[in-house]
């Protein structure tokens, strides 16, 4: 089973901050947990063994992270010439490896008061950056005196939960109110951020093994299609939160990261613009268009899963574009309406229990959107390329794709990924052709199995 066989060259920018407390509003919160450092996890009896030993956990998690995971090198890239050049262009007062602007996502940059004696900022994005400060849960974790649910109560971030994982990843792969890669950073040379939850989960070197024991420890095992849908909903919520945040602007200018980069960044001779039929969005040429790729894909998933909600989300997205395009004061209300609907959409996809035909129908709907948008919108085409692999993987997990179809989908996915890999060499016709072939594969497999 080789749905992920096509190599992905995806930038890994990484996440920090402590895990949420899960306390109800108004409750007395405990002090932030201490971050004890990677070294507290890396001992040979714990997660530092070199080889898989077949116990409850692999015990080679530290070796996997330190040798193969880009998160472990996140701090080190701040010492390289490209990072120093970006810092110089931005006029930062301190070098990048000493600047919070960079460290907030390239390291586990918690306050000094939360750093234990073995904590090292130079470890980059280590265990606690993703799993939460270990002060309260490490002892029971080592002694075996609790289970996963108990550790979560003590501050462990439940990364097995797709929503919690998406929120943690997107805190750096998109940003929050306290750390955000602004357009000025892009202008200084920072790579463009991109993210899709299931793809980035699948391509990260795994330091866990989903098996019978994994489930016995009360950890969630999710279908790739559901993980993808949740990731799109959380990403869309993040983008709407940024739009609603009046601090994320640049003087009299809007914060341009909210918009579709390639609506402006293209050759003047390129005449690819046209209306967007898949969402019914009325737009005018020459107007900066919001980046709504996650909304587009989420709507097409909800067309299958919850059509009434999809219609509401589509109408409110159209209203949002209209408000921004017309420059009216309705934009604030449009953002607020859409955020409320996205909360409903997230709850809907969280409750989804995938079965073969709905997953296949979502895949075909997303592919149709990709064919429609492929010549107009690079960012949507890029997300569709990753979505197709996630949804095909979801079908594979449900046992309804034959080996020949899996191999064919892998080949076509590689073509699609190659066509969308580089925005400066985006090949719309090649992407659309690959999507049409993928549609035929999925539809013919349904016919062959009587689905």
Secondary structure, 3 states (H helix, E strand, C coil): CCCCCCCCCCCCCCCCCCCCCCCCCCCCCCCCCCECCHHHCCCCCCCCCCCCCCCCCCCCHHHHHHHHCHHHHCCHHHHCHHHHHHHHHHCCCCCHHHCHHHHHHHCCCCCHHHECCCCCHHHCCCHHHHHCCCCCCHHHHHHCCCCHHHHHHCCCCCCCCHHHHHHHHHHHHCECCCCECCHHHHHHCCCCCCCCHHHHHHHCCCCCCCCHHHHHCCCCCCCHHHHHHHHHHHHHHHHHHHHHCCCCEECCEECHHHECHHHHCCCCCCCCCCCECCCCECCCCCCCCECCHHHHHHHHHHHHHCHHHHHHHHHHHHHHHHHHHHCCCCHHHHHHHHHHHHHHHHHHHHCCCCCHHHHHHHHHHHHHHHHHHCCCCHHHHHHHHHHHHHHHHHHHHCCCCCHHHHHHHHHHHHHHHHHHCCHHHCCHHHHHHHHHHHHHHHHHHHHHHCC
